[in-house]
Every structure is written in structure tokens, then in C-alpha cells.
């Protein structure tokens, strides 16, 4: 099972018995066949600790489990949808950008301080992402949302990629990310470009960047 692109703001999933999709609640646009929708109270395969961590930080995004035999259409808020196909690797994405993902993927919650220590926490506050991010691992498809569409930028060893923190959507692979300051003399006197912080990603993988600095 994978997601089929209907247009740039909608995808469909073909469900068979024994398969399931987890999606953001309220993202179902229509369906055919015998399909059920149930609230997911455990935060996916991340379990109770995943759910508690987000709720403590007030960053919980409710999910629902979709099962049965039929076709389901997903979309939310008119946002652009981008499909990422994982092949045994890991995707890091903010929960409110998750539209839907295949139920076979392992889901957990990562504290931002695990990547970059204190600056990781600062990054979460600067980008508006908060203290936690979602980690999806395994083989399967993930549909993420963005404002204005998404471009994929490759990250290669020795060739880090710098992106605007507000335009960052997600990243995958063996990637280290940190918040760096571009603050200089001109910024201090009020003549800077306004890009005081940059997100630096290094290692081997891909970063997904939206064509806008608007948060969802």
C-alpha cells in the first residue's frame, strides 16, 4: 500500500483487510468501501511515553486509525501534500505536518535536545516546532503537509545544507542538524537581512523545504 497523488493537495490510500493508515484527525475527505475510523489514543507505535511527552509540552496532535477495505481520500486545510517513501530509513517531521502514514511504520517522539543539546531546544522555539518532533522509521509511505509546495535538497558528507528554520518541513537519513547564528555587525545596528538564524543540516540524507515561511 502507498499513497496515490490526486492533485497537489490531496492523496488517496487503497486499503486492504489487515492494513491500516494513521492520519491526522479530520483529514478524511471521502472514502469508498467498508472503512472504519477510530481515535488513536496511544500516539501510534510510539506508545504511552510518546503521547505523554507531547501532552506535557502541549504539542499533541490527535491521530486516527483507518482500517478496512476501500479507498480513502486525505487532505487538510488546503495545504500542499508531499509523499515520502521510506525504505528502511528514518524521517523526522513535526506532528502537525503529518497528514497520514502507513501503520507499519514505527513511530516515536524525539526530544529536540537530543540533537544539538541546548541549541536543539532553542531551535524548537525559534522555528515554532516546540520541544518534540516525530520520528518515523521503517518501510512505508508518509504524506506530509507544507505551505506552497516542497522541494527536496540532498545532503552529502562535507556539503551541509543551510535552510531558513521557518521553511524547514522534515528531513531523513543520517543527518545532524543544528541552529546556527548568522548575526553580524549589520544585524546589530538594524541593517541585516532578517535571516539571523539558519538551520544547518550535515551528513547523508535529504531535507524537505517548503516554498514559504508560513507555519501551518
N, C-alpha and C positions, 0 to 999 in steps of 0.2 A: 504494500500500500504506500502511496505517496500522494502529495497534493498536486492537483492539476490547476494551472493558472487559467481563470476565466477571463479576467482582464487585470489591469494593474492594481485593482482594489478588492479583488475577490478571488478566492480559490475554492476548489471542491475536493472532497475526500470520498473515495469509494470504499465503504466499509463492508467487510465480510464477517460472518459469525466467528467469534474468538478474537477479533481485533478491536482495538479501541483507540480513540483520539482524546487527548486532553486539550481543552480550549478555554479561552477567557470567557467567563460567563457573559451572556448577552451577545456573543459574536455569531451565533447561528442565524443565517439569513433565510434559510429554507432547506427542505430536505424531501427526498422521496424514499419509499420503502418503510421497513419496520425498524425504527431507530429510537433509542431511549437516551434521555439526558438526565444525569444525576449530579448533584453538587459533590465536588471532591473536597472532603474535609481534611484530608491528610497532606495536602500540598504536593500531590503526585508521589513519585517514588523517593522523594526527599524525606518523607516520614514526618513524625511529630516535631523533631527539632528544627526541621526546615520551616515548618509552619510557625512555631513559637518565635523563632528568630525574627521573622518578618513582622509578626504581630507586635512584638515588643518595640520594634522600631517604627511601627505604624506604616509598614511598607507591604502589607499583604494584598495580593491581587487574587480575588476568588477565581477558582477554576471549576470546570465541569467535565465529567467523563461522558463521552459519547460512544455508544456501542450499538450493535445490531447489524442489519443487512440493508444497505441502501446507499444513497449519495447525499452528502451534506454540504451545503454552501456556507463558507465562513467569510466574514469581513467585519470591520468595526470602525465607526466614526468617519468613514470615508478616507481612511489613511491608506497610503500605498502599502502593498504587501509584497514581501520578498521571500522566496523559498530557499532554504539552506538544506542541502542533503549531506548529512553526516555519514561518514564511512568508518566508524570506529574511533573517531576523534572527539574533541570536546568543543562546545560552543558556550561562550559566556555572554549573557544577554540580560538586560533589565526586565523584570517580570511584567511591567506594564507595556512592554513592546512585544510580548509573546501573544500571538494570535491563536496558534494551535500547534501541537506537536504530536508525533506518533507515540502511543502509550508504551512501546517497548524501550524507549529511551530512559536512561537513569537520570533522575532529577535530584539536585541538591542545591543548597544555598551556601554561597561563599561570602564570608565577611570581607569587606573591602580592605581591611588592614592586613589581610594575608598577602596581598600584592602591593608592596610599597610601604608597608608599615603605616606610620602616621600620615605620610603623603597620600597613601591609598584612601585613608579616611577623608582627608582634605579634598581629594579628587571627587569622592562621592558627594560632598557638599557643594563643591564648585559646579559640577555638572548637573546637580539636582537629582542624581541617581540614589542618594541616600547611602546607608551603611552596608547594604547587602546587594548581591547580584545573583542571578540564577545560572546554574551550571547544568548543561545537558550533555550526556555522554552516551555513545553507542552508535548504532546504525539505524538511521531513520531520518525522516524529513521534519523540518521546523519552519513554520511560517511566522515571520516577524513583521512588525509594522514600522513604518517610517513616514516622515513628512517630506513630500516632494520627490520620492524615489530614492534608490540606493545604488551606490557604486561599490564594487569590491576592489580593494587595494591589496596587492600581495606584499607580504613581509618576508624578507630574506635575511639570513645571517649577515651581519655587518652593514645592513642597509635598513635602519629603522625608519618607521613612518611616523610623521607628526600630523595630528588632526586636531581640529577645534573640538574641545570637550563637549560642546553643545551639539555638534554634528555627529558624534560617535553613536553608533547603534549597537554593535556587537563585535566580537572577534572570536576566532577559532584557532586551534593549533597550539604549539608550544611557544607561547608568547608571553613576554614580560611587559607590563605596562606601568607607566609612572607619570605623574603630573610634573611638568617642568615649567619654570617661570621664564617668560621672555621679557621680564621687566628690565628696562634700561633707563638711561638718563632722561630720554624724551618722555617716557611714561611718567616719570616722577614729576615733571613740570607740566603734565597735562597735554602733551603733544604726541602721544603714542598712537598706534594703530587701533588700540582697543583690544588686541589679542594678547592680553597679559599672561595667559596660561595656555599651554599646549599639552596634549596627551601624546606621550612618546611610547610607541609600541615596537619592540625589538624581538628577534628570534626567528621563528619559521611558522608562517600561517597566513591568515587573511583578516583584514579589518573591514567592517561594513560601515560606510559613511553615508549619511543622508544629505540631500541637496538643500538643507535648511538648518537653521539654528533653533528652530521652534521645537519645544518639548511637547510630547503627546499629552 
